[in-house]
């Protein structure tokens, strides 16, 4: 009798996981779902994706270092000498000499007192931000900050507010209001992306840093897309604005973009790093990087220090490509970096543009809601130092042909 009753109840209850299919189907209908393509081989200017040879225009591999011989050799050698994995988290038994060397080299490169390497950039933001601000504190965030910053902020017990995107005057307004709060805040933390990943614009970090100093607030910058791109020798946005460490207390970044490998990191004072590795649970409770990853990251720093031509070529390619797209009439927004969005508005149009470009041999993915606003769908292109002028001209011709075909830009379709 008991068994039968349970079976009856189960049969009449709604499937508790039905919402998964319903919500996914709704994304498909709205053309907001992701369809993953498969990279078959290295991230290089010309790749094999889903079995087709295409020009890569959407990777974060700004300097082409993910396939650089020195990085590959360093990774292979580290496997020979240190094995395939570290065997533990770093606080217990997974702290290798390679990890310590990497942090020492990174701090020197960033001209900081010390650095700490995390498993990912997301882990750095989601693990450190909640420890820097808590109950009785205030976090002030740019309204277009990366999702990892948003999640890290939500994990804290601090009060939270935003200021208008890259608007120092609005940040001043928020800080002035915060000073009048009663009871007063114990600490104020200002957080901004350095380079905004969807639009390619740059935060006014010089003005933000001055406001932070004026109001006694700590400044935290996520420079994931600025490293290897901005500043002297690719040292990032703090170097770009020639700011001292007393003005920007936390500089966060990743090894997964211009450095060509994977991992997150923070740089600042030795006090910051001592605090972080004792308090940040994403660092404390995650396995440390395999030896090959740490060694490849060290090699990437070597390349940036000894081969400045990669950063120079990146900017040459960026200027050439941006001018061509603008001359054709594409909307590339307010980008000031190698991230160059081709903004088309409608999500369906963005997906059609991406699909047709792929047909023509160009791999550039659509970015749609919720990664950008519903009326700001785009193709996000990212320049690469390894692309030749011939590669760029091939891409420009493809954008012109499909842009006219889909009536994104005016003019007859080129035969």
N, C-alpha and C positions, 0 to 999 in steps of 0.2 A: 504493500500500500504506500509506504514512504517513498520507495523508488519510483513508483508510477507517478506520484504527485510531483516529484522533482522533474521528471521527464516532461510532464505536462506544462509546468511553469517555464521550463527552458524553451520549449517549443513556441510558447506564446510571447516570450520576451523579445524585444528588438535586438538585433545583432549589435553588440557594443562596439564593434570596429567598423560598422557600416559607414560611419562618417569619413573614414579614410578615403574610401572610393568616391563618395559623394563630393568631397572637397577637391580631390584630384580631378574628377570629371569636370567640375566647374572651372578649374584652371585651364583645362584643355579647351573648353568652349570659349573662354575669354582670351585664348591664345597667350596665356601667361605661364605655361608649363615649360620646364627645361627638358630638352632632348639632348642627351650626351653623345658627342662624337668621340671617336677613339683615335688617339695619336699612336701610330705604329712606328716607333723609332724615336730618335732624339728630337728635342725642340730646336729646330734649325730654321733658317730662312725658308727653305723648301722642305716640306714634310710630307709624309704619307698619313693622311687622315681618312678613316673609313675606306681604305684601299685606293684613295685618289691622291695624286701628287698636287699639292696646293702651296701657295705662298702664305706663310704665317704672318698674320697682322693683328693677332689678339692675345699673344702671350705677354706675361710680365717680365720676360727675359730680356730686359732693355739692352744689355751690353753683349748678349750672345754668350754669356759665360757658362751656361748650363752644359754646353758641349765643348768647352775650351779644353785643349789637351792637358794643361797644367792641373786643372781641377780633376779631370778623370784619372790622371796618373797619381795624384795625391790620394784619391779615394781608394784606388786599387792597392797602393802601398800600405795604407792604414789597415786594410783588411788583412794583409799578410802579417803585419806586426801586432795588431791589436784585436783581430777577430771580427766577427760579423756584428756583434752587439755588445752593449756595455754590461748587461747582466743585472742592472738594478737602477733605482733612482739615485741621483747624485748624492743626497745627504747620507745614504747608507753605504753602498759599495759600487756605485756606478759613476763615481767622479774620476775620470781619467786625466792623465797629463795633457791629452789633446784638448779636452774641454777647458782646462786652465790656461793653456797656451792661446786658445782662441779668444778667450775673454781678455787676456793681457794684450793681444794684438789689436783687438777691436777697440779697447779703451784708448790705445795709442793713436789708432786711425781716427777715432772720433774726437781726439783731444779732450778726453774726459778723465776724471779721477779713477773711475772703475766702470766695468760693464758686467752684465749678467745675461747669460744665454738661456732662453726658454725653448720649449719644444716647438711652439708656433708663435706667430704674432698675435693670434687670437688669444692664446694662453697668457701672453704677457699682459694684454689689456684686461681680460676678464679676471686674471689672478691678482694683478697689482692694484688696479684702481680701487677695489673694495677695501683694501688695506690702507690706502692713503687717506681716505675720507670715510667717516662713519657718522653715528648719531651726534647731532649738534654741529655738524659741518655742512658746507654747501659745495656742490659741484656745478660749475657753469660750463655748458657744452655748446659748441657750434651746432646749429640745427641740421647740418648735413654731415655730421661725423659718421664714421664707419660703424657698422653693426656691432663690432667687437667692443667699441667704446660704449655704445648704448647698453650692451649687455653687462659690461663691467660696472657701469654706473648704476644700473638697476639692482645689481647684486649688493651694492653698498647700502648702508642705513642712513646715508646722508640725504639732505634735501637736494632737489635737483631742479635746474632751470636751464633754458637755452637762450642764446642770443642769435640775432639774424645772421645769416650765412656771411662769413668773412667781413663782418661789419664791426669795426673797432668802436665806432660811436655808440652802437647799441650795446656792446659789451660794457662800455663805460657806464651807460644807463643802469645796466643790471648790477654792476659793482657798487654804484652810488646807492641804489636801493638796498643792496645787501648790508651796507654800512649802517643803515638806519634801522635794521631789523632789531627787534627786542623779543627775547634775549638775543644778544649778539652771537654770531657764529664763532666757533672755536677756530676753525680753519676754512679757507676758501681755496678750491682747486679749479683752475681754468684748464679745460682740455680742448684741443683742436687737432684735426688732421693737418699735416704739413702741406701735402698735395692731395686734393680731393679726387678720389679714384674714378668717379663717374664723369666729372667735368674737366679735370686736368688743370683747374685753377689752383693758385697758391694762397695759403693763409697769410694775412698781414702779421707775421710773427713778430716783427720788430715793434709794431704798435701794441700787440697783445702783451709782449714782454714788458714794455714800459708801463702799461696799465697794471700788470701784475705787481711790479715793483712798487708802484704808487699806492696800491691798495693792500700790500702785504699778502698777496695771494701766490700760491705755488702755480707754476705753469708746466703743463704736460703736453708734449707734442708727439703725435704719431707720424713718424717720418717714413713709413713703409714705402711710399712711392717717390720719396725725395732722394733716398740714398742711391749713390751711383749715377745720379742725374743732376742734382743741384750742388752748389758749393764747390770749394776748391778740391779738385780731384775726385769729385763725387762724394764728398763727406757729408752732404745733406743740408737741410734747411737752416740749421743753426749756423753752419759755416757760411751758407748763402747770405744770410743777413748779418754775418760777423758779430754774433751775439756771444756774450760771456756766459759761463755756467751759472753765474749768480742770477741771471735773468731767466734762463730756461732750466728748471731743476730736473726735469725728466724728459729724456729723448728716447723714444721707443722706435724700434724698426724691425725689419725682417731680413732673413737671408734668402727668401723665396722669390725675390723679384730681381733687382739688378745684380745681386750677388750670385744668382743662378742656382741656389741649392735649396735649403729649407730650414726654418727655425725662426724664432723671434728673439729679441734682445732689448735691454734697456741700458742706457748709459747716463752717468751723472756723477755725483759725489760718492766717495767710499761709504759715507753714512747711508745714502740711498740704497746702495747695493747690499750692505750688511743687513739693512732693514728688510729688503725684498727677499733675500734668500732664507730669512728666518720666518717671514710672515706670509709669503705668497704661496698658497696651497697648490696652484696649478704647476708651480715649479717643484715644490716639495714632494708631491705625490704622483708625478709622471716620470716614466722611464727616461733616462738621458739619451741623447742622440747617439746613434751608432758611430763607431770610430770613423767610418768613411765619410759621414756627413760633416763631422767636426773638421776633419782634415781638408775636405773640399772647401769649406768656408774659410779656413786659413789661407788656402791657395787663392781664393777669390780676392781676399784683401791684398795678397801679394801682387796679383794682376792689376788691381786698381792703383796700387802705389807705383808700379814699375811700367805700366802700359797706358799712359793717359790718352792715347789715340782712340780708345774705345768710347770714352765720354765725348770727345771731340766729334767723332763720326755720328754719334747718336744725335747731337744737336744739329749737325749739318743735314742729316736726313729729316729731322723734325721740321726744320725751317722750309725745306724744299717741298715736303709733302703737304704741310699746312697751306702754303701759298697756292699750290695747285688746286686743292679742294676749294679754297675760298674763291679763286678765280673762276672756277666752274659754277659757283653759286650755291654750294652746300653750306648749311648752317653748322659750324663747328663750335658754337658757343663762345665761352670766354677762356678757352684753354691757353695756358702759358707754358705747358710742358709737353713731353712726348705723348701723353695721353690725348688723343684727338677724337672727340665724339662727332659722329655724323648724325645730327638730331633730325628725326623725321616725324616725331609726334605720336603717331598711331602704332600700337604694338604689332598689329597685323602687317603693316607696311614694313616695319623693321625686320620682321621675320622673313617676309618675301625678299627684301633686299639682301639679307644674309644668305638665303637659299640660292638666289640667282648669282650672287658673287661666288659662292662655292661651285656652282656649275661652270663658272668662268675660270676656276682655279685659284680663287682667293678665299682664304679662311679668316673670316671676321664675324664674330658672333653678335646677335642682338642682345641688348640690355633693356628689359621691360620691368614694369611694376611687379613686385614692390621694391626692386633695387633702385628704380627712379620713379618719379611721379608718373601717373597714368598718361598724361599728355606729353611726356618727354622721352618716349621710347627712342632708341638710337642704336646705331652700330658703334661700338667703342673700338677704335683702332689704337694700337700702341706701337710706336716706332722702335726699331731695333738697329743697333750699331752695325750688325752684320749684313744688313740689306744693301744691295748695290743700287746705283742709279737706274740700271736696267730693271731691277726688281720694282723700284718705286714707280717707274713709268708704266710698267705692266699693271700695277695696282690702280694707278690713276686712270688709265684707259678703261679698266673694268668698272670703276666707280662711275665714270662718265657715261658709259654705255648703259648700265643698269639704272643709273639715276634718271636718265632721259626716258628709258623704257617704262619706268614706274612713275614718271612725271613728278619726280622729286625735284629735279632741276629742269629748266626750260630748254627747248631746242629739239631738233629732230634727232631720232635715234641714228647713231653712226652705223653704217652697214658693216 
